[in-house]
Amino acid sequence: MHIYADHAATTPTSPAAVQAMLAAMKDTWGNPSSLHTVGQQAAEALAGARARIAARLGCAPQEVIFTSGGTEADNQALRSAACQGAARGKKHIISTAFEHHAVLHTLDKLAAEGFEITLLPVGEKGLVTPDQLRDALRPDTCLVSIMYANNEIGTIQPIRELGAVCRAAGVVFHTDAVQAVGHLPINVAADNIDMLSLSAHKFGGPRGVGALYARKGLRLEPLLCGGAQERGRRAGTENLPGILGMTAALDEACGAMAEVTARLVPLRDELIAGLSQIPHGALNGDAVQRLPGNVSFCFEGIEGESLLLLLDDKGICASSGSACTSGSLDPSHVLLAIGRVHDVAHGSLRLTLGPDATREEVQYLINAVTDAVACLRGISPVWRDLQSGVRPYILP
Ligand SMILES: *Cc1c(COP(=O)(O)O)cnc(C)c1O
């Protein structure tokens, strides 16, 4: 059996997105800035896509700018709010310890430029509370950036309540919603969101394209110097095939969301229940406030990397955390943030199901992971020490 269970890293491009991209490359290949007919056809297609994305987010088309993906949208959101804050003498930013590196590394840069950063702890369930945020706000806070759903452990933050805290304090609220858009119902107005990042390839669109929503009145700082595209906020000839592919994928994902969620949640919970039978392992993050397709575990006495290789041999594509950190020996900052100690964090496994997942696949995953963990423990000196009592178990 072949199972792709790494949808949080990237998703297969949906046939509707491929079709929209092919049509764009064949029929609307013009430059939207050109005044002639071919250019204007492309400009119309671009405007249509913007309106459709805006409708899905619950905002106005002028509030959406297209970017090269989630990373760029995060960078631009944070830089823009920081710049506006600094102009008013406000240089304090609040975020969380388990953000994506696109946010955390941008914050590192801003810290080096003189901003003060508070990273809220996320607790052992991987959740931030409105009270925590309220307590951290200061008169000089210019920005709060909290991810909608975590890419490793799948936990969903109480975004609407967090946004309300920011609104009451008059502080700009950004959310990295890359894992949430197309998977969870989102409305930026109802959810009190001022800025939101999204990326096409996490919901069936192509890689290399995304968008940033910024509420009317918020000034966006361009990251690139060049032409006046995106009303001067994002220079460079628009990636129209990518944008149209993203739009088709988002329409499809949002249209199927209710049905997919209803199907995936029981499968996810079956997978969690099955893997919970493995002794000295534990689910990462809250069991309920989590993405419909996300299952994340730590197993004591094994290396996550070895587990991935064994699973790959059995036809399973999985991840030990985020794709960005695989290959490095540092344990995931997300798992450390929820209190996993280094040894335990190294034995991590993330399985993220796609909309077409089946019960047969879930059963296969449970059996394959159970066998692979037992196999690795059989040859692990750490496991031997745990079993003989030389070291104490950390997970029950
Ligand atoms: C994938 C991801 C990003 C980066 O998006 P790209 O389009 O790959 O640049 C940012 N944040 C989160 C939470 C992600 O999952």
The ligand as an SDF file (V2000), in Angstrom:
LIG
                    3D

 15 15  0  0  0  0  0  0  0  0999 V2000
    4.0120   25.7570    5.1840 C   0  0  0  0  0  0  0  0  0  0  0  0
    3.8810   26.8160    6.2170 C   0  0  0  0  0  0  0  0  0  0  0  0
    4.4190   28.1070    6.0240 C   0  0  0  0  0  0  0  0  0  0  0  0
    5.2550   28.4420    4.8220 C   0  0  0  0  0  0  0  0  0  0  0  0
    4.5050   28.5340    3.6520 O   0  0  0  0  0  0  0  0  0  0  0  0
    5.2610   28.4540    2.2530 P   0  0  0  0  0  0  0  0  0  0  0  0
    4.2020   28.7380    1.2410 O   0  0  0  0  0  0  0  0  0  0  0  0
    5.8070   27.0650    2.1440 O   0  0  0  0  0  0  0  0  0  0  0  0
    6.3230   29.5020    2.2600 O   0  0  0  0  0  0  0  0  0  0  0  0
    4.2200   29.0470    6.9990 C   0  0  0  0  0  0  0  0  0  0  0  0
    3.5240   28.7740    8.1010 N   0  0  0  0  0  0  0  0  0  0  0  0
    2.9660   27.5660    8.3250 C   0  0  0  0  0  0  0  0  0  0  0  0
    2.1770   27.3280    9.5620 C   0  0  0  0  0  0  0  0  0  0  0  0
    3.1420   26.5520    7.3900 C   0  0  0  0  0  0  0  0  0  0  0  0
    2.6080   25.3450    7.6230 O   0  0  0  0  0  0  0  0  0  0  0  0
  1  2  1  0
  2  3  1  0
  2 14  2  0
  3  4  1  0
  3 10  2  0
  4  5  1  0
  5  6  1  0
  6  7  2  0
  6  8  1  0
  6  9  1  0
 10 11  1  0
 11 12  2  0
 12 13  1  0
 12 14  1  0
 14 15  1  0
M  END
$$$$
